Amino acid sequence: MNVNLPAISRDLEAVSFGTPDGKAGWVLQLPAGGPLLPRRMRTGCSLSAEGTVRNEFYAVDSETGRAIWKIQTGDDGPTAAVVADGMVAFNTESCTLVVVDERRGRVIWQEWLGDPLMSQPAIDKGVLFMAHPAATGRPPKPVESHPRPASPGGSHRLLAADLRTGRHIWEQEISGDVITAPVVSDGTVYFTTFNGTSYALNAGDGSVVWVKANAATSAPVIASGQLYETRKTLAGKDTVEGLARVDAKAGNARDKELIAKSKADYLKQGNGGGVALSAEAVTSLDSSVGFSAPPPPQSWRRPAMPSA
């Protein structure tokens, strides 16, 4: 079925359309310059952030396409939104974690965490979890818990902070940046770093549940007490990738061999596959973009929305 979208004359003004089978929709044009990263909110709004070449963040009514609010971030590259407890969290590429009010877009708190922030935050039970580089030059903040290091001397940290205030609860040493985002399930924070290490940490105090250096290549998925992730391995001279099923509580693989293996030349060394990167490679990439030290205090602007 072909759907002819209507012409749009102005940015941020939704235009309605119908489909041959009786469905209705709308289309909205944002200012040019980057891809959309949508996230639906419980209140019926959908949040969108534009890509690394822009610094605008929008809330749009998912029923009508009406733009509800927009904020101008102090840096480019805002991620998609994570929404919980009336708050919206996202981070910019270089290098600030931001929490805003879901209904009005008012900035509740923000913190510069280091350059770059390449993953998304996660939220569970009023706590926000975010990975960031260790060597930031920012003054350390007090924390409530001091867990034994998961990866002593690691290049990155996983921060747990109070969603409403930004107060630091604990910070854990990890081996590298996090792939996609942490995943929280039953009081445990699960994540994979770019050097292929999988982690399970206690969400309350950051203590280690288990850590496995297993050449993982994806963020984890948790279901029915099992963790699912892709991993790379060798089959003769070929680099292959397949699915691993893991006991989420203990971190032990359920199968002797990876499931649904297939050839994965993109993971070969030097091919830029983006996973199983050494700490040195990550550090080199981190230093090539954005800021190496905290920027001046940011000014956040709420540009006026177009009149109805």
N, C-alpha and C positions, 0 to 999 in steps of 0.2 A: 504494500500500500504506500503510495506516494503522498506526502504531506507538503503542501506549499506554504512556507512560512511567510507571513506578511512583511512588507517593507518597514523598516524602522528609520525614523527621521531624527530622533534625538536620543542621546545616551540617558540611561536610567529612567526611561519611560516605557513601561511594559505595554505590549500590544497583544491582544487576545486573538485566538484563532480556533477553528474547529477542524476535526478530521472527518473523512468520509464515513467512518463508522460511528459517528455521533459523540465522540469525546471532545473535550475542550482543553485548551492549554494556553500558555502565554510565552512570549519570547521577550527577553530583555537584553539590551546592548549596553555593556559596560565600556568605559574608556579603553581604547586600544592599548596593548602593551604586555599582556601576560595571560596565562591559562587560568581557568577557574578551579578552585578546590572546594566543592560544596560540602556542607554538613547540615543535615536537618535538625531542628531544635524541637523540643516537645511543645512549645508554644505555637507551632505552626509556621515559624519563620525558617528560612534556610540561610545559612551563613556562607559567605564566599570570600575567599582571599585571592588576590591576584598574585602572579608569579614573581620571580626574583627581579624583574625589571621595573616593578611598580611597588608602591607602598600604601595601598588602599585596602580597607577591610569593610565589608558590607553586611548588613542584615536585610533580607528580602522576604516579604510575605510569600509563603509557598503556594497560597491559593490564588493570589492575584498578580504576583510579580512586583507589587509596590515596594519601592525602596523605603525601609523603615529608618535605618540610620547608617551612617558611614563615618569611619574615623580614618585619619591620616596618620600612619605610624611614623615613628622617628627613623625608620630604617626600611630597606626593601626586603622582599621575599617572605611575606607572612605565610605561614602554613595554613592548612585547613583547620577548622575549629574543633575543639573538644569541649563538649557542653555538659555541665552537671550542676545541680544545686543552684540554679539561677545564675551561674557564672559561665563565661566563655573564655577559654584559655587557648593561646596560640603563641608561637614564637617567630621572630624574624630571623633571617639567615645570618645577619651580623649585628646583633647577637643577643637580643633581648627577649625574655619571657614576659608575656603580657596577660593579665586577667582583667576582663571587663564585665560590666553588668549586662545580663542577657537582654533586658528589655530596652535599655536606653543607650547602650554602647559606652557608658561612662567608665573610664579607666579606674579600676579598684586599686591595683598595684602593678608594678613592673620591676624587673631586675635584670641588669646586664650580667649575663652568665659567661660570656667568652665567645670567641670567634673560631669556627662558625658553629651554629646550632643546626645540625642537619637532620635531626629526628623530630618527632612530634611529642608533646607531653601526653600523659595519661592521668586520669582522675579516678579515685576510688574512695568512698566514704570520707569525703571532705579533705583528702590529701592529694596533692598534685606531685607527679613524678616526672623528672626531666633530666636527660643526660646533657653534659656540657664538658668542654675541655678543662683539664686540671690546671694548666699553667695559664692563668688569666691575668695575673697582676692585681686582681681585686682583693681588698682586705677580707680575711676570713670572717664569717659570721658565726656566732655561737649556735650550737646544736644541742638537742636534748639527749641524743644517743650517740655513742662512739663505737660503732661495730668494728669487729676485727676485719682488716682489709680483705676483700674478696680477691683482688689482684694487686698485691703490694707494688707501689710505684707505677701503677697503670696511668695511661695518658689521659683518661677521662674520669668523670665522677657521675654517679647517679644521685640526684638530689630529691629528697622528700620534703615538701613544704606545705604549710597550711594553706588551703585553697583561698580562704577569705582574707588572710592577713599577710601571706608571704613568709611567715615565720619558718625558719629552717628547723626541721625535726631531726633528720639525719642525713649524712652524706657518705657514700660508699665509693671506694676506689675500684674502678673497673678497667679492663684492658684496652678499650677503644670506644669509638662512637657507637651508638645503638642503631641497628637496622630498623627503620620505620618508626617504631614506638614501643615502649614497654607494654606488657599485658598483665593486668592484675586479676587474680582469681583466687577465691577462698583464702584471703589474707597473705598471698604470696605474689611477689612481683617477678615476672618472667621476662627475659629479653635476650637478644643475641647481639653481639658486637661484630664489627666489621673484620676482626681477625679470626672469626669463626668460633668464638667461645660462647657457650650458652650459660645463662645464670638463672638461679632461683633464689630470691632474697625474701626474708621476712618483711612484710609491708609495714609492720609496726615499728621495728627498731633497726632495720637494715642488716640484720645478722644473716650470715650465709646459711642457706638451706642446702644448696649444692652448686658446684661450678664444674662444667665439663668443656674441655678443649676438644671439640669434635668436628671441626670443619663445617659448622652449620652455615647455611647460606640464606636464611630467611628469618623473619620474625616468627615467633611461635604462635600456634593456635591451641587453645586449651578446651577440651571437651570430655566429659565423663571420666575425669581423672587421668586423662592421657594428654600428653603434649605432642603436637605434630609440628615438624619442621623439615625443611629440605637440607640436605648435606651433600658435600662433594666427596668423591673418592676416586681411586684409580681402578680401571679394569684393563689390565695389561698396560699398554702405553697410552690408553685413552683416559681423558678426564670425563667422569660421568657425575650426574646429579640425580638424587632420588629422595624419596620421602622416608623419614624415620618416625617411628612411634615410640614414645618415651613415657615411662612412669613419671607422672608429674611430681609426685612426692619425693622420689628417690633419685630421679634423673637417669635411671637405667633404661637402655634400649629394650624394647619388647621383641625385636626381630634381629636375627643374625645378619641379615642382608637388608640393604635399602630396598624399598618398594618402588616399582615403576621407574626403574633407572633409565636414563637416556643420556646420550652423548652431550657434553656441555663444554664445547671448545672455548666459549666465552669466559670460562673460569680458569683457563690455563694462565700460568704466570706470564705477565707482560701483555695480556690481551685486554686489560682494563675492565675486567668483569665487575669490579666494585665490591667484591667480598673477599674475605681472607686476606685483607691488607695488613702488612706489618705495621707496628707502631711507628716506625720511621717514616713509612709512606703516608700514614695518616697525618703525622706532624707536618710533613712537607706540604700536603694538600691544605691543611688548616692555615698555614702561614701564608698561603698564596692568595687568600681572599679576605675582604672585609677589614676589620680592625684588630690589631694585636694588643690593644689596651682599651680600657673603658673610654667611650666617647663622652663629650660634654653632656650635661643633663638634657634629656630629650624634651622637646615641646610637642605635645599631642594636640592636633586640631580636629574639630568636628565641623567639617564644611557643611554649609547649608544644603539641604536636599531640595530637589526641584519641586516647585509648587504643583499641586494636583491639577 
